[in-house]
C-alpha cells in the first residue's frame, strides 16, 4: 500500500476544483491529483483549498512565473509541484476519501472533534465525581467522629444527671 503524504494537498480531502460555468466547488478527481489534469473535465485550474489553508492559485502562478513556462505541460508540472511536492505539514489536512465532498470531509472532522471533546468532558466529569466522592467520604468520617463525641458527651451528661437524681439532690 502506498504511503500517504500527510500535509500534501494531493492527499487532502479539501482539495477542490471549480467549474468554469458556475461557482460550485467539486472534489478534485484522482486523475487531477496524480497528473495535474482531468481529461474531458470542465473544471477550472488551478485548484483551491476548501479549508483556506493555502492560496494554491497564487502559488501556481508564482511557480509558473519563476519558471517562465507558458505552455500546457509546464503548467501541469507547476500544478503538480504545488499540490504534490509541497509538504505543508498543514494543520487542516484531512485524508482524502474518494466520493466525499470537501464539505463532508469537514463534517467528518467536526464529528471526530466533537466525539473527542465529549470523551474528554466525560473523563473530566468522571474525575470530578471521584474527587467529590473522596471528599464526601472524608466529611462522613468527620461527621461520624463529631456525632460520636457529641454522643459520648450527652451520654456522660445523662450519667451525671442520673447519679445526681439517684442521690436525691440536684445541684
C-alpha positions, -999 to +999 in steps of 0.1 A: +000+000+000+012+035-009+023+057+020+000+087+024+019+120+024+002+138+053+002+175+047+004+174+009-026+188-010-029+159-033-038+136-004-061+161+013-099+159+012-101+197+010-085+200-025-114+213-047-119+225-082-144+249-096-164+245-128-159+273-155-197+276-158-206+282-121-192+287-087-199+252-074-169+235-057-162+199-067-138+174-051-106+171-071-105+138-090-079+111-087-065+119-122-063+156-113-044+147-081-020+124-098-015+141-132-024+177-127-051+175-153-085+158-157-093+147-192-126+160-206-134+180-174-149+214-174-134+221-140-110+251-136-074+253-129-057+259-105-073+240-076-085+257-044-081+248-008-116+244+007-102+249+042-085+281+031-052+268+045-033+278+013-038+300-017-030+274-044-039+297-073-013+322-062+013+296-056+008+280-090+010+315-106+042+323-087+057+289-095+048+294-132+062+329-133+095+317-117+098+290-144+085+313-172+069+283-188+037+293-206+029+260-223+005+235-210+029+208-200+048+233-179+016+245-163+008+209-154+043+205-139+038+237-119+005+225-107+019+191-097+048+208-080+025+228-058-001+202-050+021+171-048+056+180-039+050+209-014+050+194+021+029+219+040+026+200+073-009+215+073-029+216+105-062+215+085-051+184+064-077+157+062-071+123+044-090+123+011-117+097+008-129+093-027-166+101-032-168+125-003-172+162-009-150+187+009-180+197+030-184+161+040-147+159+049-152+189+071-183+174+087-162+142+094-136+163+111-162+182+131-178+149+143-144+135+153-136+167+172-170+166+189-165+129+199-131+137+213-144+167+231-173+146+245-149+118+257-126+144+273-155+160+290-168+127+303-133+118+316-131+152+334-166+146+348-156+111+360-125+125+377-146+153+393-171+128+406-144+106+420-128+136+437-163+146+451-168+111+463-135+111+482-142+145+498-177+133+508-161+102+524-138+124+544-167+146+556-187+115+565-158+104+587-156+138+603-194+138+609-192+103+625-164+114+648-183+146+658-215+127+663-196+101+684-181+128+706-214+145+710-230+111+718-203+104+745-208+139+760-246+136+760-244+100+775-219+113+801-242+142+809-271+119+814-250+096+835-240+125+858-276+137+858-288+102+867-262+100+895-275+133+910-311+121+907-302+088+924-285+107+953-316+128+956-300+161+952-297+181+920-272+210+922 
